[in-house]
Amino acid sequence: MGKRFDRSVLPDPADFYGNEGLALIGPGLWKTTRCVFHGGSDSMRISMENGAYRCMACGQSGGDVLNYYMEVHGAEFMEAAEALAATLDDGKPQQPRRKTTLTATAALAQIQAEAWFVACTALATADAIKEPAARARLIEASRTIQNVMQEFAE
């Protein structure tokens, strides 16, 4: 069955942030805690009404516990909603994901971008490879990628 997000079942902000290891301090609707985004000890404010948060030092902010979970855990929307038990079956069969087909130009551009990343990473970490033959092979592969990219860029 398919799933849908249901905001009404998001966890209580006090419980959620406590489970995230944050000590919420102070009276009133907005509590103070440390900022996990920049490491500040008492710069983040969190609303106990809806889970909104804002760091007064680094400016990181979001509207609810779902957004916080996505930012801290690097999760996609539905992944975060499921982790927070905020999804319900919608009663519909789950649709298979449609496969997207790239044009040849778009595919080459994507491969070029990924190859450039691999080549740069390989060159930056070549000293970590102790075996001289393996290091030489890595550097040669990186140069080949660069040469091919330059040839097609023209």
Buried (B, 14 or more C-beta within 10 A) or exposed (E): EEBEBEEEEBBEBBEBBBEBEBEBEEEEEBBBBBBBBEEBEBBBBBBBEBBBBBBBBBEBBBEBBBBBBBBBEEBEEEEBBBBBEBBBEEEEEEEEEEEEEEEEEEEEEEBBEEBBEBBEEBBEEBEEBEEEEEBEEBBEBBEEBBEBBEEEEE
